[in-house]
Amino acid sequence: MYIPFDELPDESRIWIYQSNQQLTEKQLDQISDKLLRFIDEWSAHEQPLKASFSIMHDRFLIIGVDERYCKLTGCSIDKSTKIVQQLELDLGITFFDRFQVAFRNGNLVQGCTLTEFKKLVKEGELSINKTRVFDNMVSNKKDLMENWEKPIKKSWHYQYVR
């Protein structure tokens, strides 16, 4: 059952899928339509899940589940992965490239490959202390709100640019 994302409790489990490109209005609408239908039918062992999604910065798809209401199962997690894979096929974009890095450049959120990212840091275009990257490894809503964006030096990305 769908609930607004801001109503998910802080301890809700989340998954962040980063697009390899900025999403268009049409793509955002298609994603929203498909995920609203999916979440309304999403269940674990025939028990409805209390879940939501958010699309942030026209680049990140975030799915969240309140596990206090109903615990997830491997099958229910697989179903969410399959819907995101279907979105990739339908929209011609990539959500599963873990070598994509997103960072803030002023107020803009930009993305590039890890190789390009390393080059930008090496050339001084990005600062390890000031440039903020998105850590898509956060696993609950509270961490999303408090620790998702951080300076390169305090992120897992730092090991690749030292």
Secondary structure, DSSP 8 states (H G I E B T S, - for coil): -B--GGGS-TT-EEEEEE-SS---HHHHHHHHHHHHHHHHH-EETTEE--EEEEEETTTEEEEEE-TTTS---HHHHHHHHHHHHHHHHHHT--S--TTEEEEEETTEEEEEEHHHHHHHHHTTSS-TTT-EEE-TT--BHHHHHHHSEEEGGGSGGGGGT-
